[in-house]
Amino acid sequence: MTDVQPGAAGEPGPFPEQDRYPQDVPQPVRGSAPGTGPDAGADTGAEPRPPRRVAFLDIARALAMIGVVLMNATAVVFSAEMAGERDRTLLASAVDTGLALLMSGKARAMLMILLGVGAVLAWRSAVRRGGRPTAVMLRRYTVLGLLFGVPHLLVFDGDILTHYALTALLLAPLMPLLVGGSGRRPLFAALMLFAAAPFAEFLLHSALGPHSWTSVVVHVPQTLGFFCVGVWLARRPELAPGAEDLPSRLPVLMLWTGLAVHVLGYGAMFAADAFFPMEMGADGVPVLGDDGMPVVPPGSPLLVSLASTLMGGGGALFYLGLVWWLVRRGRTASRALGVLAPLGRMTLTVYLGSTAVFLVVMGPLETAVPLLAQYGLAVAYFVAALAFARLWNGWFLLGPLEWVWRRLTYLGPVPMRRVGRAAVPGQDGADGPSGPPVSSKPQEGAPR
């Protein structure tokens, strides 16, 4: 017997199969429209209404995954430019620098925040169904780390699944504290973790030494802070059922706050160079340590860590606020972004599939593939992945790897096929300006 029915709403994680409006959250009163009153979704013994997807979360997750995979495209294998076999052209440098400024650190921070959002949705659903949400989360992220993360880390040291799974295992026992009390409690927890992260990273780096797996551990406090930001966001009334059309300044506030925090991050980075310069030898060449990195005073890594948090978190808030604002406006931009929603519903499959494609296509040609060709392959991969996701979501409830993950999490049967072929998200107004799509009635026990 499982702790929570496989139909739990809003699976947690950076790669949740479904993000649903939690049916146990009080809803804003919106006139006499059925299913929108304060008691809508209460457990009255009647068949619960079909859950509704949160389009903003699907789209944001898709954009974050695109950013992560674009950064991975040049890290899975060495390009000809990195190996010194080819000089960088002006175009290659411009593209590489531009994408790094736009995506580096920010896409990962978005995924971390979205994991926190999904964790709250799943937690509430498990509580409403009388299950043990802590046990479900612990089992879920153990499966993520051992089945998907560790094997992926063995072939690509830039893996994020193992790190996310480890951090989520620490998040699980903190959830009762974070989802209760004041709505600002998770935000205060995040600020404390961000303040402690530079010192924790410095101590862990010193204790563990330079290893490829060190980053899996040393960035846990920072990542846990981003998870807490996601918990705070999920507790906001703007993500309650029926609130998608209600006026709110939160998306715009996130946009401008994120931009300001991002600028502060650049300031911290410049301060690290100005106040804690590298140690230079008599010949004017930086002195290298045992790890092959330039020797700097202890204050430098502390400021660099703080700058990483500010730049990544600020950029993530900016993008999340921008996407949310565009989706809520319900215009052409919302329709265009809605095309990405199917991709955001199977990001575990897309993420691991990208590494497989890069290794198969570029692995035999390592140090010979031009930088621009690597980015071109990543773009081609996403075009194909988006087409696949749209077709797959029209027939199935879950992505292929998402189904395996959920099956092992709940240790019971998990429905895969839709009862009747639903409209492909992004078509026929499914993700249009009228708001997030309403799912067709699922079969008994289907994921909700």
SEVOTI-646350 format. One record per residue (C-alpha): x, y, z; residue in one letter; residue number from 0. Coordinates in steps of 0.001 Angstrom, whole numbers, plus 500000, padded with zeros to 6 digits. Layout:
<atoms>
@X:X, Y:Y, Z:Z, res:A, n:NUM
...
</atoms>
This chain:
<atoms>
@X:500000, Y:500000, Z:500000, res:M, n:0
@X:501387, Y:503383, Z:499084, res:T, n:1
@X:501427, Y:506398, Z:501346, res:D, n:2
@X:499719, Y:508639, Z:498824, res:V, n:3
@X:497549, Y:507697, Z:495927, res:Q, n:4
@X:499252, Y:507997, Z:492542, res:P, n:5
@X:496669, Y:510633, Z:491762, res:G, n:6
@X:498313, Y:513174, Z:494007, res:A, n:7
@X:498173, Y:516618, Z:492513, res:A, n:8
@X:501240, Y:518573, Z:491542, res:G, n:9
@X:504234, Y:516297, Z:491724, res:E, n:10
@X:507278, Y:518010, Z:493266, res:P, n:11
@X:510626, Y:518407, Z:491664, res:G, n:12
@X:512295, Y:520274, Z:488875, res:P, n:13
@X:510659, Y:517796, Z:486545, res:F, n:14
@X:507106, Y:517286, Z:487860, res:P, n:15
@X:504861, Y:515356, Z:485495, res:E, n:16
@X:501853, Y:517520, Z:486343, res:Q, n:17
@X:501461, Y:520792, Z:488202, res:D, n:18
@X:497860, Y:521129, Z:489254, res:R, n:19
@X:495946, Y:523715, Z:491178, res:Y, n:20
@X:495802, Y:522253, Z:494712, res:P, n:21
@X:492167, Y:521458, Z:495482, res:Q, n:22
@X:492636, Y:521908, Z:499221, res:D, n:23
@X:493537, Y:525622, Z:499018, res:V, n:24
@X:490775, Y:528178, Z:499684, res:P, n:25
@X:489759, Y:529735, Z:496407, res:Q, n:26
@X:488962, Y:533377, Z:495660, res:P, n:27
@X:485260, Y:534101, Z:495378, res:V, n:28
@X:484445, Y:534887, Z:491765, res:R, n:29
@X:480729, Y:535426, Z:491613, res:G, n:30
@X:478411, Y:532487, Z:491074, res:S, n:31
@X:480596, Y:530573, Z:488646, res:A, n:32
@X:480441, Y:526895, Z:489549, res:P, n:33
@X:483493, Y:525413, Z:491175, res:G, n:34
@X:485037, Y:528744, Z:492152, res:T, n:35
@X:483636, Y:529364, Z:495631, res:G, n:36
@X:485524, Y:528955, Z:498875, res:P, n:37
@X:484322, Y:525372, Z:499276, res:D, n:38
@X:485110, Y:524264, Z:495751, res:A, n:39
@X:487207, Y:521165, Z:495786, res:G, n:40
@X:486300, Y:520328, Z:499397, res:A, n:41
@X:486206, Y:516657, Z:500230, res:D, n:42
@X:482440, Y:516130, Z:500266, res:T, n:43
@X:482474, Y:512529, Z:499137, res:G, n:44
@X:481559, Y:513480, Z:495587, res:A, n:45
@X:483832, Y:512844, Z:492614, res:E, n:46
@X:486423, Y:515696, Z:492624, res:P, n:47
@X:486336, Y:517959, Z:489663, res:R, n:48
@X:489065, Y:517524, Z:487056, res:P, n:49
@X:492187, Y:519443, Z:488139, res:P, n:50
@X:493450, Y:522357, Z:486127, res:R, n:51
@X:496976, Y:522785, Z:484860, res:R, n:52
@X:498997, Y:525816, Z:485810, res:V, n:53
@X:500143, Y:526962, Z:482365, res:A, n:54
@X:502649, Y:529429, Z:483792, res:F, n:55
@X:504568, Y:526647, Z:485574, res:L, n:56
@X:504703, Y:524438, Z:482478, res:D, n:57
@X:505988, Y:527277, Z:480301, res:I, n:58
@X:508520, Y:528475, Z:482880, res:A, n:59
@X:509883, Y:524971, Z:483333, res:R, n:60
@X:510248, Y:524530, Z:479577, res:A, n:61
@X:512195, Y:527788, Z:479264, res:L, n:62
@X:514422, Y:526842, Z:482198, res:A, n:63
@X:515150, Y:523458, Z:480638, res:M, n:64
@X:516008, Y:525084, Z:477319, res:I, n:65
@X:518535, Y:527274, Z:479121, res:G, n:66
@X:520082, Y:524354, Z:481004, res:V, n:67
@X:520463, Y:522197, Z:477899, res:V, n:68
@X:521932, Y:525076, Z:475875, res:L, n:69
@X:524587, Y:525480, Z:478566, res:M, n:70
@X:525185, Y:521715, Z:478594, res:N, n:71
@X:525619, Y:521554, Z:474818, res:A, n:72
@X:529145, Y:522949, Z:475101, res:T, n:73
@X:529986, Y:521086, Z:478317, res:A, n:74
@X:529119, Y:517473, Z:477487, res:V, n:75
@X:531980, Y:517338, Z:474945, res:V, n:76
@X:534842, Y:519747, Z:474293, res:F, n:77
@X:534473, Y:521944, Z:471237, res:S, n:78
@X:537268, Y:522536, Z:468761, res:A, n:79
@X:537708, Y:526060, Z:470147, res:E, n:80
@X:538044, Y:524815, Z:473731, res:M, n:81
@X:540668, Y:522272, Z:472693, res:A, n:82
@X:542657, Y:524904, Z:470814, res:G, n:83
@X:542090, Y:523183, Z:467482, res:E, n:84
@X:540158, Y:526142, Z:466070, res:R, n:85
@X:540207, Y:529892, Z:466643, res:D, n:86
@X:537022, Y:531467, Z:467867, res:R, n:87
@X:535253, Y:533563, Z:465323, res:T, n:88
@X:533614, Y:536840, Z:466292, res:L, n:89
@X:530166, Y:535287, Z:465775, res:L, n:90
@X:530982, Y:532249, Z:467945, res:A, n:91
@X:532264, Y:534484, Z:470739, res:S, n:92
@X:529204, Y:536724, Z:470539, res:A, n:93
@X:526767, Y:533787, Z:470642, res:V, n:94
@X:528625, Y:532044, Z:473455, res:D, n:95
@X:528923, Y:535198, Z:475567, res:T, n:96
@X:525338, Y:536248, Z:474915, res:G, n:97
@X:523863, Y:532885, Z:475894, res:L, n:98
@X:526050, Y:532743, Z:478991, res:A, n:99
@X:524843, Y:536170, Z:480100, res:L, n:100
@X:521218, Y:535243, Z:479438, res:L, n:101
@X:521131, Y:531701, Z:480803, res:M, n:102
@X:524167, Y:530729, Z:482885, res:S, n:103
@X:523097, Y:530163, Z:486499, res:G, n:104
@X:519653, Y:531636, Z:485907, res:K, n:105
@X:518089, Y:528603, Z:484226, res:A, n:106
@X:519200, Y:526306, Z:487033, res:R, n:107
@X:517892, Y:528734, Z:489652, res:A, n:108
@X:514522, Y:528735, Z:487865, res:M, n:109
@X:514374, Y:524952, Z:488082, res:L, n:110
@X:515210, Y:525086, Z:491782, res:M, n:111
@X:512431, Y:527575, Z:492497, res:I, n:112
@X:509963, Y:525534, Z:490452, res:L, n:113
@X:510891, Y:522436, Z:492446, res:L, n:114
@X:509872, Y:524271, Z:495601, res:G, n:115
@X:506540, Y:525213, Z:494014, res:V, n:116
@X:505850, Y:521640, Z:492961, res:G, n:117
@X:506787, Y:520305, Z:496391, res:A, n:118
@X:504085, Y:522437, Z:498035, res:V, n:119
@X:501424, Y:521305, Z:495555, res:L, n:120
@X:502282, Y:517651, Z:496161, res:A, n:121
@X:502485, Y:518116, Z:499917, res:W, n:122
@X:499018, Y:519651, Z:500143, res:R, n:123
@X:497535, Y:516938, Z:497975, res:S, n:124
@X:499080, Y:514174, Z:500084, res:A, n:125
@X:497804, Y:515766, Z:503294, res:V, n:126
@X:494303, Y:516126, Z:501860, res:R, n:127
@X:494283, Y:512443, Z:500927, res:R, n:128
@X:495385, Y:511390, Z:504382, res:G, n:129
@X:498809, Y:510146, Z:503295, res:G, n:130
@X:502320, Y:510604, Z:504620, res:R, n:131
@X:503837, Y:513328, Z:502420, res:P, n:132
@X:507283, Y:513204, Z:504026, res:T, n:133
@X:507646, Y:509507, Z:503220, res:A, n:134
@X:506495, Y:510073, Z:499639, res:V, n:135
@X:508976, Y:512906, Z:499088, res:M, n:136
@X:511844, Y:510897, Z:500557, res:L, n:137
@X:511072, Y:507929, Z:498327, res:R, n:138
@X:510513, Y:510109, Z:495285, res:R, n:139
@X:513858, Y:511874, Z:495464, res:Y, n:140
@X:515733, Y:508750, Z:496430, res:T, n:141
@X:514478, Y:507241, Z:493182, res:V, n:142
@X:515397, Y:510388, Z:491259, res:L, n:143
@X:518927, Y:510387, Z:492622, res:G, n:144
@X:519729, Y:506684, Z:492433, res:L, n:145
@X:517920, Y:505710, Z:489237, res:L, n:146
@X:518479, Y:508817, Z:487122, res:F, n:147
@X:520965, Y:511122, Z:488843, res:G, n:148
@X:523923, Y:508897, Z:489715, res:V, n:149
@X:524047, Y:507105, Z:486317, res:P, n:150
@X:523837, Y:510479, Z:484572, res:H, n:151
@X:526603, Y:511878, Z:486795, res:L, n:152
@X:528870, Y:509014, Z:485778, res:L, n:153
@X:528708, Y:510062, Z:482114, res:V, n:154
@X:528376, Y:513836, Z:482602, res:F, n:155
@X:529853, Y:515628, Z:485596, res:D, n:156
@X:527531, Y:518577, Z:485006, res:G, n:157
@X:524505, Y:516529, Z:486094, res:D, n:158
@X:521946, Y:518398, Z:488200, res:I, n:159
@X:519627, Y:515524, Z:489150, res:L, n:160
@X:521858, Y:514058, Z:491853, res:T, n:161
@X:522354, Y:517456, Z:493449, res:H, n:162
@X:518635, Y:518309, Z:493318, res:Y, n:163
@X:517675, Y:514915, Z:494730, res:A, n:164
@X:520127, Y:515240, Z:497624, res:L, n:165
@X:518886, Y:518722, Z:498470, res:T, n:166
@X:515227, Y:517709, Z:498179, res:A, n:167
@X:515832, Y:514923, Z:500705, res:L, n:168
@X:516833, Y:517674, Z:503145, res:L, n:169
@X:513812, Y:519768, Z:502148, res:L, n:170
@X:511293, Y:517004, Z:502927, res:A, n:171
@X:511543, Y:517070, Z:506747, res:P, n:172
@X:511437, Y:520892, Z:506691, res:L, n:173
@X:508166, Y:521045, Z:504758, res:M, n:174
@X:505811, Y:521013, Z:507785, res:P, n:175
@X:507583, Y:524119, Z:509075, res:L, n:176
@X:507691, Y:525849, Z:505679, res:L, n:177
@X:504061, Y:525277, Z:504670, res:V, n:178
@X:502696, Y:526382, Z:508044, res:G, n:179
@X:502652, Y:529688, Z:509842, res:G, n:180
@X:503266, Y:533010, Z:508140, res:S, n:181
@X:503444, Y:533066, Z:504361, res:G, n:182
@X:506754, Y:534905, Z:504659, res:R, n:183
@X:508390, Y:532137, Z:506681, res:R, n:184
@X:509861, Y:530340, Z:503619, res:P, n:185
@X:511267, Y:533659, Z:502380, res:L, n:186
@X:513013, Y:534304, Z:505695, res:F, n:187
@X:514384, Y:530751, Z:505607, res:A, n:188
@X:515702, Y:531376, Z:502092, res:A, n:189
@X:517445, Y:534584, Z:503145, res:L, n:190
@X:519144, Y:532821, Z:506066, res:M, n:191
@X:520314, Y:529996, Z:503809, res:L, n:192
@X:521629, Y:532447, Z:501209, res:F, n:193
@X:523566, Y:534297, Z:503931, res:A, n:194
@X:525074, Y:531051, Z:505232, res:A, n:195
@X:525780, Y:529532, Z:501787, res:A, n:196
@X:529109, Y:531335, Z:501067, res:P, n:197
@X:530618, Y:530212, Z:504377, res:F, n:198
@X:529249, Y:526665, Z:504030, res:A, n:199
@X:530631, Y:526404, Z:500499, res:E, n:200
@X:534057, Y:527652, Z:501614, res:F, n:201
@X:534241, Y:525137, Z:504464, res:L, n:202
@X:532960, Y:522234, Z:502354, res:L, n:203
@X:535388, Y:523035, Z:499542, res:H, n:204
@X:538255, Y:523033, Z:502032, res:S, n:205
@X:537129, Y:519768, Z:503593, res:A, n:206
@X:536267, Y:517824, Z:500416, res:L, n:207
@X:538985, Y:519063, Z:498103, res:G, n:208
@X:538846, Y:519412, Z:494314, res:P, n:209
@X:536743, Y:516525, Z:493000, res:H, n:210
@X:534259, Y:516337, Z:490148, res:S, n:211
@X:531491, Y:515399, Z:492596, res:W, n:212
@X:532247, Y:518192, Z:495082, res:T, n:213
@X:529651, Y:520520, Z:493539, res:S, n:214
@X:526951, Y:517948, Z:494337, res:V, n:215
@X:527481, Y:518713, Z:498032, res:V, n:216
@X:528914, Y:522208, Z:498407, res:V, n:217
@X:526000, Y:524050, Z:496786, res:H, n:218
@X:523306, Y:522338, Z:498882, res:V, n:219
@X:522642, Y:525361, Z:501178, res:P, n:220
@X:522234, Y:527708, Z:498212, res:Q, n:221
@X:519946, Y:525274, Z:496391, res:T, n:222
@X:517873, Y:524712, Z:499505, res:L, n:223
@X:517431, Y:528475, Z:499686, res:G, n:224
@X:516064, Y:528535, Z:496141, res:F, n:225
@X:513715, Y:525680, Z:497033, res:F, n:226
@X:512404, Y:527819, Z:499906, res:C, n:227
@X:511764, Y:530696, Z:497484, res:V, n:228
@X:509629, Y:528281, Z:495483, res:G, n:229
@X:507707, Y:527292, Z:498622, res:V, n:230
@X:507040, Y:530968, Z:499291, res:W, n:231
@X:505827, Y:531478, Z:495731, res:L, n:232
@X:503518, Y:528461, Z:495902, res:A, n:233
@X:501896, Y:529835, Z:499050, res:R, n:234
@X:501024, Y:533118, Z:497354, res:R, n:235
@X:497278, Y:533575, Z:496690, res:P, n:236
@X:498007, Y:534271, Z:493001, res:E, n:237
@X:498605, Y:530525, Z:492500, res:L, n:238
@X:495348, Y:529532, Z:494187, res:A, n:239
@X:492565, Y:527943, Z:492067, res:P, n:240
@X:490624, Y:530486, Z:490064, res:G, n:241
@X:493142, Y:533274, Z:490680, res:A, n:242
@X:494679, Y:533264, Z:487202, res:E, n:243
@X:492479, Y:536148, Z:486035, res:D, n:244
@X:492519, Y:538216, Z:489210, res:L, n:245
@X:494601, Y:541422, Z:489169, res:P, n:246
@X:498024, Y:541099, Z:490786, res:S, n:247
@X:501207, Y:543134, Z:490827, res:R, n:248
@X:503333, Y:540195, Z:491939, res:L, n:249
@X:504628, Y:539212, Z:488451, res:P, n:250
@X:505765, Y:542792, Z:487763, res:V, n:251
@X:507246, Y:543054, Z:491261, res:L, n:252
@X:509193, Y:539824, Z:490694, res:M, n:253
@X:510410, Y:541149, Z:487345, res:L, n:254
@X:511832, Y:544414, Z:488663, res:W, n:255
@X:513079, Y:542949, Z:491951, res:T, n:256
@X:514865, Y:540202, Z:490053, res:G, n:257
@X:516528, Y:542742, Z:487775, res:L, n:258
@X:517738, Y:544807, Z:490730, res:A, n:259
@X:519090, Y:541744, Z:492566, res:V, n:260
@X:520840, Y:540627, Z:489392, res:H, n:261
@X:522627, Y:543995, Z:489137, res:V, n:262
@X:523690, Y:543663, Z:492781, res:L, n:263
@X:525202, Y:540318, Z:491868, res:G, n:264
@X:527411, Y:541964, Z:489254, res:Y, n:265
@X:528437, Y:544485, Z:491897, res:G, n:266
@X:529477, Y:541693, Z:494257, res:A, n:267
@X:531475, Y:540034, Z:491467, res:M, n:268
@X:533339, Y:543252, Z:490671, res:F, n:269
@X:533980, Y:543811, Z:494400, res:A, n:270
@X:535588, Y:540367, Z:494634, res:A, n:271
@X:538063, Y:541315, Z:491887, res:D, n:272
@X:538695, Y:544788, Z:493290, res:A, n:273
@X:539180, Y:543963, Z:496993, res:F, n:274
@X:540557, Y:540424, Z:496732, res:F, n:275
@X:542762, Y:540271, Z:493617, res:P, n:276
@X:544574, Y:537125, Z:492475, res:M, n:277
@X:548056, Y:536458, Z:493808, res:E, n:278
@X:550573, Y:537257, Z:491066, res:M, n:279
@X:554054, Y:535806, Z:490621, res:G, n:280
@X:557230, Y:537768, Z:489868, res:A, n:281
@X:556685, Y:537201, Z:486147, res:D, n:282
@X:553213, Y:538715, Z:486309, res:G, n:283
@X:551484, Y:535336, Z:485912, res:V, n:284
@X:548782, Y:534316, Z:488444, res:P, n:285
@X:549958, Y:531804, Z:491036, res:V, n:286
@X:548054, Y:528519, Z:490749, res:L, n:287
@X:547029, Y:526349, Z:493676, res:G, n:288
@X:546931, Y:522564, Z:493977, res:D, n:289
@X:543558, Y:522540, Z:492231, res:D, n:290
@X:544967, Y:524387, Z:489216, res:G, n:291
@X:543012, Y:527544, Z:490011, res:M, n:292
@X:544519, Y:530992, Z:490738, res:P, n:293
@X:545294, Y:531628, Z:494406, res:V, n:294
@X:543052, Y:534342, Z:495903, res:V, n:295
@X:542424, Y:535619, Z:499446, res:P, n:296
@X:539670, Y:533827, Z:501427, res:P, n:297
@X:537304, Y:536756, Z:500992, res:G, n:298
@X:537176, Y:536276, Z:497228, res:S, n:299
@X:535308, Y:532949, Z:497132, res:P, n:300
@X:532858, Y:534272, Z:499711, res:L, n:301
@X:531972, Y:537250, Z:497532, res:L, n:302
@X:531916, Y:535121, Z:494380, res:V, n:303
@X:529466, Y:532728, Z:496047, res:S, n:304
@X:527279, Y:535651, Z:497111, res:L, n:305
@X:527437, Y:537046, Z:493578, res:A, n:306
@X:526404, Y:533648, Z:492193, res:S, n:307
@X:523338, Y:533600, Z:494438, res:T, n:308
@X:522356, Y:537169, Z:493572, res:L, n:309
@X:522884, Y:536815, Z:489829, res:M, n:310
@X:521229, Y:533403, Z:489560, res:G, n:311
@X:518333, Y:534204, Z:491868, res:G, n:312
@X:517795, Y:537666, Z:490441, res:G, n:313
@X:517810, Y:536346, Z:486895, res:G, n:314
@X:515399, Y:533550, Z:487836, res:A, n:315
@X:512947, Y:535978, Z:489460, res:L, n:316
@X:513178, Y:538255, Z:486426, res:F, n:317
@X:512372, Y:535468, Z:483962, res:Y, n:318
@X:509644, Y:533960, Z:486130, res:L, n:319
@X:508017, Y:537352, Z:486585, res:G, n:320
@X:508271, Y:538130, Z:482879, res:L, n:321
@X:506763, Y:534807, Z:481800, res:V, n:322
@X:504008, Y:535032, Z:484408, res:W, n:323
@X:503174, Y:538597, Z:483381, res:W, n:324
@X:502987, Y:537651, Z:479705, res:L, n:325
@X:500819, Y:534600, Z:480399, res:V, n:326
@X:498413, Y:536622, Z:482546, res:R, n:327
@X:498099, Y:539321, Z:479889, res:R, n:328
@X:496519, Y:536760, Z:477563, res:G, n:329
@X:497686, Y:538188, Z:474263, res:R, n:330
@X:499875, Y:537105, Z:471368, res:T, n:331
@X:502884, Y:536553, Z:473618, res:A, n:332
@X:500825, Y:534253, Z:475833, res:S, n:333
@X:499776, Y:532155, Z:472852, res:R, n:334
@X:503352, Y:531940, Z:471594, res:A, n:335
@X:504652, Y:530882, Z:475006, res:L, n:336
@X:501846, Y:528349, Z:475345, res:G, n:337
@X:503422, Y:526350, Z:472530, res:V, n:338
@X:506221, Y:525444, Z:474960, res:L, n:339
@X:503891, Y:524030, Z:477631, res:A, n:340
@X:504063, Y:520368, Z:476453, res:P, n:341
@X:507846, Y:520514, Z:476744, res:L, n:342
@X:507536, Y:521619, Z:480357, res:G, n:343
@X:505478, Y:518519, Z:481197, res:R, n:344
@X:508209, Y:516018, Z:480359, res:M, n:345
@X:511439, Y:517778, Z:481226, res:T, n:346
@X:513068, Y:514750, Z:482852, res:L, n:347
@X:512825, Y:512905, Z:479535, res:T, n:348
@X:514018, Y:515961, Z:477620, res:V, n:349
@X:516952, Y:516596, Z:479969, res:Y, n:350
@X:518354, Y:513074, Z:479939, res:L, n:351
@X:517574, Y:512699, Z:476241, res:G, n:352
@X:519688, Y:515756, Z:475443, res:S, n:353
@X:522792, Y:514247, Z:477044, res:T, n:354
@X:522269, Y:511007, Z:475134, res:A, n:355
@X:521924, Y:512864, Z:471831, res:V, n:356
@X:524969, Y:515053, Z:472478, res:F, n:357
@X:527133, Y:512068, Z:473395, res:L, n:358
@X:526009, Y:509994, Z:470408, res:V, n:359
@X:526305, Y:512781, Z:467843, res:V, n:360
@X:529246, Y:514795, Z:469162, res:M, n:361
@X:531085, Y:512297, Z:471357, res:G, n:362
@X:533016, Y:510598, Z:468537, res:P, n:363
@X:533961, Y:514053, Z:467215, res:L, n:364
@X:535108, Y:515589, Z:470499, res:E, n:365
@X:537589, Y:518483, Z:470058, res:T, n:366
@X:536581, Y:518627, Z:466379, res:A, n:367
@X:533039, Y:520035, Z:466634, res:V, n:368
@X:532857, Y:523841, Z:466249, res:P, n:369
@X:531172, Y:525794, Z:469028, res:L, n:370
@X:528401, Y:527090, Z:466781, res:L, n:371
@X:527670, Y:523545, Z:465594, res:A, n:372
@X:527154, Y:522511, Z:469222, res:Q, n:373
@X:524609, Y:525252, Z:469761, res:Y, n:374
@X:523002, Y:524414, Z:466420, res:G, n:375
@X:522586, Y:520799, Z:467506, res:L, n:376
@X:520965, Y:521954, Z:470754, res:A, n:377
@X:518453, Y:524099, Z:468847, res:V, n:378
@X:517669, Y:521229, Z:466464, res:A, n:379
@X:517212, Y:518918, Z:469435, res:Y, n:380
@X:514659, Y:521242, Z:471007, res:F, n:381
@X:512699, Y:521589, Z:467788, res:V, n:382
@X:512454, Y:517803, Z:467602, res:A, n:383
@X:511748, Y:517477, Z:471333, res:A, n:384
@X:508937, Y:520018, Z:471193, res:L, n:385
@X:507294, Y:518214, Z:468261, res:A, n:386
@X:507630, Y:514910, Z:470122, res:F, n:387
@X:506247, Y:516386, Z:473363, res:A, n:388
@X:503193, Y:517834, Z:471625, res:R, n:389
@X:502356, Y:514510, Z:469994, res:L, n:390
@X:503095, Y:512493, Z:473131, res:W, n:391
@X:500974, Y:514711, Z:475395, res:N, n:392
@X:498048, Y:514281, Z:473052, res:G, n:393
@X:497974, Y:510533, Z:473781, res:W, n:394
@X:499606, Y:510021, Z:477170, res:F, n:395
@X:499278, Y:511500, Z:480642, res:L, n:396
@X:503000, Y:511320, Z:481463, res:L, n:397
@X:506309, Y:511419, Z:479654, res:G, n:398
@X:508080, Y:508055, Z:479308, res:P, n:399
@X:510714, Y:508609, Z:482011, res:L, n:400
@X:508233, Y:510545, Z:484137, res:E, n:401
@X:505988, Y:507465, Z:484141, res:W, n:402
@X:508869, Y:505225, Z:485280, res:V, n:403
@X:509749, Y:507681, Z:488015, res:W, n:404
@X:506183, Y:507899, Z:489310, res:R, n:405
@X:505685, Y:504142, Z:489061, res:R, n:406
@X:508679, Y:503513, Z:491311, res:L, n:407
@X:507716, Y:506347, Z:493658, res:T, n:408
@X:504230, Y:505040, Z:494408, res:Y, n:409
@X:505023, Y:501319, Z:494013, res:L, n:410
@X:501695, Y:500738, Z:492341, res:G, n:411
@X:499968, Y:500941, Z:488951, res:P, n:412
@X:500070, Y:504356, Z:487320, res:V, n:413
@X:497795, Y:505051, Z:484318, res:P, n:414
@X:499617, Y:506096, Z:481172, res:M, n:415
@X:497161, Y:506506, Z:478306, res:R, n:416
@X:494443, Y:509110, Z:478189, res:R, n:417
@X:490865, Y:507830, Z:478189, res:V, n:418
@X:490096, Y:509813, Z:475070, res:G, n:419
@X:492596, Y:511700, Z:472970, res:R, n:420
@X:492698, Y:515204, Z:474408, res:A, n:421
@X:493490, Y:518309, Z:472439, res:A, n:422
@X:497206, Y:518801, Z:472072, res:V, n:423
@X:498229, Y:521624, Z:474426, res:P, n:424
@X:498870, Y:524794, Z:472530, res:G, n:425
@X:496271, Y:523974, Z:469877, res:Q, n:426
@X:492576, Y:524827, Z:469674, res:D, n:427
@X:492970, Y:527358, Z:472437, res:G, n:428
@X:494218, Y:524829, Z:474976, res:A, n:429
@X:496951, Y:527177, Z:476140, res:D, n:430
@X:495471, Y:530378, Z:474845, res:G, n:431
@X:494830, Y:533635, Z:476625, res:P, n:432
@X:491760, Y:532382, Z:478437, res:S, n:433
@X:493979, Y:530795, Z:481070, res:G, n:434
@X:495470, Y:527413, Z:481852, res:P, n:435
@X:493799, Y:524468, Z:480151, res:P, n:436
@X:491336, Y:522272, Z:481942, res:V, n:437
@X:492230, Y:518608, Z:481688, res:S, n:438
@X:489752, Y:516081, Z:480363, res:S, n:439
@X:488189, Y:513845, Z:482980, res:K, n:440
@X:490787, Y:511263, Z:483940, res:P, n:441
@X:490183, Y:507597, Z:484339, res:Q, n:442
@X:489887, Y:506240, Z:487867, res:E, n:443
@X:493143, Y:506575, Z:489741, res:G, n:444
@X:494702, Y:508723, Z:487019, res:A, n:445
@X:497263, Y:511333, Z:488078, res:P, n:446
@X:495461, Y:514498, Z:489070, res:R, n:447
</atoms>
